Structure formats: structure tokens, C-alpha cells
Amino acid sequence: MANPWPVRPNWSARVRSLKRFLNTLDLKSSGKWTLLSVLVGIIAGTGGILFQLASQAVVAYTIAPMAGYVPPEARGEHATIDAHPNETFSPLLLVAVMTAGGLASGWLVYTFAPEAEGHGTDAAIDAFHNKRGMIRWHVPIVKTLASAITLGTGGSGGREGPIAQIGASFGSFLATKLNLSSRDRRILLAAGMGAGVGSIFRAPLAGALFAAEILYSDSDFEAEVFIPAATASIIGYSVYTMSLPESVRYLPLFGKPETPFIAGNPWELLPYAVLAVLLVIVGAIYIKTFYGVHKLFAKLPFPKTVRPALGAAMAGGLGVGLFYAMSQNPHALAVLSTGYGVLQTALTHPASIGISVLLVVAFVKILTTSLTISSGGSGGVFGPSMVIGGCVGSAVGLFFQQLWPSVVPRPEAFGIVGMAGFFAGCAHAPFSTIIMVSEMTGGYGLLLPTMWVSTLTFLMGRPWKLYTKQVPSRLESPAHRGDFLVDVLEGIKVSDVYDKTSNYTLIPESATLDQIVHMLAETRQHYFPVVNGEKKLIGIFSADDVRTYLYDETLWKLANARDLMNGNVVAVTPDDDLNTAMRCFTAIAIDELPVVDAADRGKLLGTLRHKETISAYNRRLMEFKKAAADHE
């Protein structure tokens, strides 16, 4: 018969289970990182809002009323500050406004924060690897204003560089104010970078991956950054989207396709492979042009504050010239500002633009971006990369639609895949780029071809990199030198290194000081193990310990080895690793350690010298580097 009375829960057992669970959590550490990451995310999201407002204000009060031009934006963007353009488009005033914007941006950057020049992300990467995560507190303020002016007046650039540096700067500032370690400062810097990118592009997962992946040019990953960056990116995304109206708050940056993409035909991989090859070629041209223009501007006999104005003027002239050369085609002006307007069309109705216009816009965008940013202007390179890759991809898609319509029915899919593949090859960040483009375009239907093209461009594009401050892997990063010292030492056993010969002098505990002094004269040994009658190790002394008695001959017959020795012997066993030995060397400031049997610590097996430990580390490190070089 069933028990009619309800069974009372065993609360004491549940409490014990809860306590056991809580004891498995490092609440102090996890709570610290959660709180810090939330703070970084709030500031990064707020910084994204302020940056967008500043950019829109510059457009509304300069280029729109003066030149009669408002750069088209992506479908998911929202203009909080409405721009009312002049009814008459003035190409001369457009170039003049861009030149003035370059001059203002150059003055701000080179007067108050020279490290804010260029595309920002490289500066954050450099701070992570080489500056212990340190970024000066006023850099984000200067970067925000300078980038808003550059982009708002028509300069060709992206938003990810400024917002990444804004988030990274606050992470560094917060860690410095809290007196955190260099390691913690680097983690918060990277978390801020990821939060900025995740919020401005409304791609929180990609932002977290971006922060962990963009630091290295090889297929390496900063794993300890991911969780703080994910937390910060989620908060940054949430804060940023709260500023948007309901109509676009949950809309991806480039909107959702009317018909979801489905990649099901295996034959599509062939034209996508052709796309990957072309993207690598265009990417190499982009990088070579970008840094070639940078070298040219560095040689000009003009003050640094003037160079961004000259670059902006040349970019503006190039954009206006293309506009008239293409019979006033409005798509031609996409080579200025972000270019998201033409990219939006390329991802929805590429046939309305055409293959030739798409390719011209892509290649001229390389020039205008190089002139704007490489001259010292402030802006990102991710946005232009999206435009270049998307235009090339859509052009290739249109070509294959004409050539092989049964396999390529929707050329706009090639535009989306081209966005991801191009940046993955240039920035050596395939994983974050795959996720970011999927989040920006509202679906994962093209995940398979995106992975295929991004992997190919990453492998083929390794000789060139857009972010020059990336290091190949954690092994080459100055931020991890101490980590790898421990890792390498832990991989070597004392048994592989120590001196196993028995030609060292053992001192009986009953040996007098007189006998010991004469023994010292006959050997170059510096440390002397003291043994008892059973040849068991009971102590050790050094030649320096004996010297204190040399000038008092009355003690020579009275003192013996037991009086000289240190009975607290610090020793290692053959099974210990060299990291354990190195800690012993450091703790007692000694250059030689006795090696004893693990089962019988009185049994002396040999000695381990400090210089032998360092030599073993250097040999193993060279083996790792040679293996890595052979692998490449």
C-alpha cells in the first residue's frame, strides 16, 4: 500500500549538496571577473552610442548642409540625429569638408594622443603584447572625436577600430586604477576590445571570439580572454541596442534576407574556391597598398598634423572623379565614408549595380581607405574590408550566375561569403569573422561555404597580414614569456639533466675543519654534501661557509662538518620537473642542488646545477621553434 503521507524533503542533505557545489566554485575569482567584465561592457556599449551620435552630428552639421551629401547606411542602422542635406550636391565643397575634417582629426591626434592615429585595433594589439596592457586614459576620448570627424566628413574607414580602442582603453584604465596585475590588465583590455566590436556590429558572440583570436596571426587563441570578453560583449551589445528604436533593435546590421539562404549543392564549392583565390589576391593588393601609402606619407616633408588633410583631400578628389567618370552613378561615392550603402545593395540586389561597378568600387575603396587611414587619419579597416570583400564576392557571384545558373542561383550569397573570406584572409581571424558576418547578415544558412572560403583565404593569405602588431602565437608573445618558461621547464625531468657521475667529494660528518680546508685545496667543487657513517645525506655546506673560519686556526681542530653544514637540505628527485628545481634555486639563492632518491631521501644520486637547468630550457625552446618552422 502506498504511503498516504507526503515524503518530507531531506533539507539537511540538500544543504550539504549545495555547500559541496559552492565549494567547487571559485566565487571570489568568478565574481571579480563578472563584475569587471560587466563594467567594461557598460562603458564599451555607452562608448559605441556616443561614437555613433558624434559621427551623426558631424554628418548633420558639415557634409550634409555644406556639400549636399549624406552617406547611405546599412538597413539596420538608425539615425538619431537627422541630417538635412543641401538640395544641390557640390563636389568641391565635399572635397573641402573632407580636407577640413582630416586637418581637425590630425591636429587632435598628434597634439593629444599620437597612438590614436590609424586604425586603432593594431594599437590595442600592441598594448596587449608589448606594453603590459597599458593605454593612456585620454586615448579613447581623442580616438572617439578624431574618428567621428574623419568618418563624419566622408573619410573612408570603419567603426570597429575606434570602438575597439575605446573599449580596450577603458579596460586598461579600470585595471590600472584597481592596481590589478599586468595579466589582468591584458585580459580586461582584450575584453573591452571584444565588447566594442560586439556592440557596434551587434554581434556579441563574434565580439568575444574576435578579442581572443585577433591577437595572433597563426591559428592560436587567447583562451583566458574568452569568458570575460563574452560577458563584456553581451553587456555592451545590450547597452548599445537599448539606444535603438524597436523597429531596428533586433534587426541585424544588414537586415535579414527575404528568402533564407540554403547552401545545399556541393558543386557550389568550386566557384567558392575560385572566389577564395580572388579574395586572397585582392587582399594582398589591399595590404600592400595600405602600407605602401603609409610609407609614402611618412616620407613627405609635411608636419604630421597636415598629412591626414592631404590624404582626405586626395581620397575626396578620387571619389568625386569616379562619380563623374561613372556618369554620376551614386554607387561611386561608396568609396567614401563607410560604404555600407553600396554593400547593402550588393547583399540584396547585386544585379542592380553590375559586375564592373562592383569591381571598380572595390578597388577604388582600397585606394581611398589607404589615403584616409594610412596618412594618419583615424578610423578602422574592418568596415572597408567588408565593403571590398562583399563587392568582389557579389561580382564573382554575378559572373558565375551567368556562367552556371543552375549552381549559382543567388549571387548575393557570394557577397556575404566574400565579406567573411576577405577579412579572414587579411586579418588572420577566420572563426570570429565567420560568426560576425553570420550575425551581421541575420542567418547561418551560408555557414558551410563561409567556413570553406574563410579557411582557404586564411591558409593562402598567411604571407600578408593587415594587423602588423599581431604575433604568430602565444610562444612569440612577450605577454606569455613567463608562462612558457614554466611550461617548458615542467616538460623536462631532473633525470634528463642532472650530473649522475660520482666524482664529487662527500664529507663525513666527523671530518674536522682542518681536514675540510685541505680537501677544499684539492678540488674545484663548491658545494659539499655531508654524510653519516651509513653514507646517508644529512646536510650540505658551501666553500663560502668554510671561509668564515679560515682566519681562526684555533677552531680548525674543534669544529667539524656537522658544525658547518645546513641540516635543512633542499633537494630534488629525478622525477621532479625543472620548474620545481627552479623554484628551489630561487627560494634559497643557491646554484647547485643535491639530487636524492625519491624513496630514500638520504641516498644521494648526483647534483643539479642552475646553469644546466637554463641550458636544458634553451635547448628545448630551440627544438620547439625548429619544429614550428618545419611545420610552416
Buried (B, 14 or more C-beta within 10 A) or exposed (E): EEEEEEEEEEEEEEEEEEEEEEEEEEEEEEEBBBEBBBBBBBBBBBBBBBBBBBBBBBBBEBBBBBBBBBBBBBBBBBEEBEBEBBEEBBBEBBBBBBBBBBBBBBBBBBEBBEBBBBBBBBBBBBBBBBBBBBBBEEBBBBBBBBBBBBBBBBBBBBBBBBBBBBBBBBBBBBBBEEEBEBBBBBBBBBBBBBBBBBBBBBBBBBBBBBBBBBBBBBBBBBEBBBBBBBBBBBBBBBBBBEBBEEEBBEBBBBBBBEEEBEBEEEEBBEBBBEBBEBBBEBBBBBBEBBBEBBEEBEEEEEEBBBBBBBBBBBBBBBBBBBBEEBEEBEBBBBBBBBBBBBBBBBBBEBEEBBBEBBBBBBBBBBBBBBBBBBBBBBBBBBBBBBBBBBBBBBBBBBBBBEEBEEBBEBBBBBBBBBBBBBBBBBBBBBBBBBBBBBBBBBBBBBBBBBBBBBBBBBEBBBEBBBBEBBBBBBBBBEBBEEEBBBBBBEBBBBBEBBBEEEEBEEBBBEBBBBBBBEBBEEEEBEBBBBBBEEEBBBBBBBBEBBEEBEEEEEBBEEBBBBBBBBEEBBBBBBEBBBBBBBBBBEEEEBEBBBBBBEEEBBBBBBBBBBEBBBEBBEEBBEEBEEEBEEEE
